[in-house]
Amino acid sequence: MSTPVPGTPGPRDVLARYRRAILDKSADDLADLYARDAVHEFPFRFPGLPARYQGREEVRAGYEALWGASPARPEAVCEVAVHESTDPEVIVVEQTVTGTVTTTGAPFEVPGLLVLRVRDGLLVHVRDYMDGLAATGAAGR
């Protein structure tokens, strides 16, 4: 655990930018939130997603491929709850991403839970628990 530096984006600031990147389907904006050697894990596996991305450039390439191939258009991130931690670097986020599958016009909802660790204004570790069946449906599969 490190001491937060005044003026450096904290977990809630990074979360807001993370959500904006999701809504924009911007792999570059998302990757720019990560430390060079960050880890993004997907503990609940589903087709088309690895168990983890190791480093900022894997996050960038992985999301560029994932979002580029998906007909899902995210339209909102609905916050269920944000849980503060005793560790100032960590927050736990319950949220649901909603939107439309562009090829069918069908709406989708993907509930999930994120555990974010932010150090020096950058994500250093993310555990991304999302509903794999809902995500697969949103991807048109």
C-alpha positions in Angstrom: 0.0 0.0 0.0 1.3 3.4 -0.9 0.3 6.9 0.4 -1.8 8.7 -2.2 -0.1 11.8 -3.7 -2.3 14.9 -3.5 -3.6 15.9 -7.0 -3.1 12.4 -8.4 -6.3 10.7 -9.6 -7.7 8.3 -7.0 -9.8 5.2 -7.6 -13.1 7.0 -8.1 -11.5 9.3 -10.7 -10.0 6.4 -12.5 -13.3 4.6 -12.3 -15.1 7.5 -14.0 -12.5 7.5 -16.9 -12.8 3.6 -17.1 -16.5 3.9 -17.6 -16.1 6.6 -20.2 -13.7 4.3 -22.1 -16.2 1.5 -22.0 -19.0 3.7 -23.3 -16.8 5.0 -26.1 -15.4 1.5 -26.8 -12.0 3.1 -26.8 -9.2 0.6 -26.2 -6.6 3.4 -26.2 -8.4 5.4 -23.6 -8.9 2.3 -21.5 -5.2 1.2 -21.8 -4.0 4.6 -20.9 -5.5 4.1 -17.5 -3.2 1.2 -16.8 0.4 1.1 -15.4 2.8 -0.4 -17.9 3.0 -3.7 -16.0 -0.6 -3.8 -14.7 -2.6 -7.0 -14.6 -6.3 -7.3 -15.6 -7.8 -10.6 -14.6 -11.1 -12.3 -15.6 -11.7 -14.9 -12.9 -15.0 -16.0 -14.5 -13.9 -17.4 -17.9 -16.0 -17.3 -21.1 -15.3 -17.9 -24.8 -13.2 -15.3 -26.5 -11.5 -13.9 -23.4 -8.2 -14.9 -21.8 -7.8 -15.4 -18.1 -5.8 -12.2 -17.9 -4.1 -9.4 -19.7 -0.6 -8.8 -18.6 0.5 -5.2 -19.1 -1.0 -2.0 -20.7 -0.3 -3.1 -24.3 -2.1 -6.5 -23.8 -5.1 -4.6 -22.4 -5.0 -2.3 -25.4 -4.7 -5.1 -28.0 -7.2 -7.3 -26.2 -9.9 -4.7 -25.9 -9.3 -3.4 -29.4 -9.9 -7.0 -30.7 -12.8 -7.7 -28.4 -14.7 -4.4 -29.0 -13.8 -4.3 -32.7 -15.4 -7.7 -33.2 -18.5 -7.1 -31.1 -21.8 -5.7 -32.3 -22.6 -4.6 -28.7 -23.0 -0.8 -28.3 -22.8 0.1 -24.6 -25.1 3.0 -23.8 -24.9 3.3 -20.0 -23.0 2.0 -17.0 -25.5 1.7 -14.1 -23.8 1.9 -10.8 -25.2 -0.5 -8.2 -22.7 0.3 -5.5 -19.2 1.4 -4.9 -17.5 -0.1 -1.8 -14.6 1.8 -0.2 -11.8 -0.3 1.2 -9.6 0.1 4.2 -6.8 0.2 1.6 -7.0 3.6 -0.1 -5.8 2.1 -3.4 -8.7 -0.3 -3.7 -12.4 0.1 -4.4 -15.0 -2.6 -5.3 -17.6 -1.7 -7.9 -20.9 -3.3 -8.6 -22.3 -2.2 -12.0 -24.4 -3.2 -15.0 -23.5 -2.2 -18.5 -26.5 -1.8 -20.7 -26.9 -1.2 -24.4 -28.0 -2.5 -27.8 -26.7 -5.3 -30.1 -26.4 -3.4 -33.3 -27.0 -6.4 -35.6 -30.3 -7.3 -34.0 -31.5 -4.2 -32.1 -31.8 -6.3 -29.0 -31.1 -4.7 -25.7 -28.5 -6.2 -23.4 -27.4 -6.0 -19.7 -24.1 -7.3 -18.4 -23.8 -7.2 -14.7 -20.4 -7.3 -13.1 -18.2 -6.6 -10.2 -14.8 -4.9 -10.5 -12.0 -4.8 -7.9 -9.7 -1.9 -8.8 -6.3 -1.1 -7.4 -5.1 2.3 -8.3 -1.5 3.5 -7.5 -0.1 6.8 -8.6 -3.2 7.5 -10.6 -3.0 4.3 -12.7 -4.6 0.9 -12.5 -2.1 -1.6 -11.3 -4.5 -4.6 -10.8 -8.1 -5.2 -11.9 -10.2 -8.3 -11.1 -13.2 -8.2 -13.5 -16.0 -10.5 -12.6 -18.7 -10.2 -15.3 -21.7 -12.4 -16.3 -20.1 -14.4 -19.1 -23.5 -15.6 -20.5 -24.8 -12.0 -20.7 -21.5 -10.8 -22.2 -21.6 -13.6 -24.8 -25.2 -12.7 -25.7 -24.2 -9.0 -26.0 -21.4 -10.0 -28.4 -24.1 -11.7 -30.6 -23.0 -15.2 -29.9 
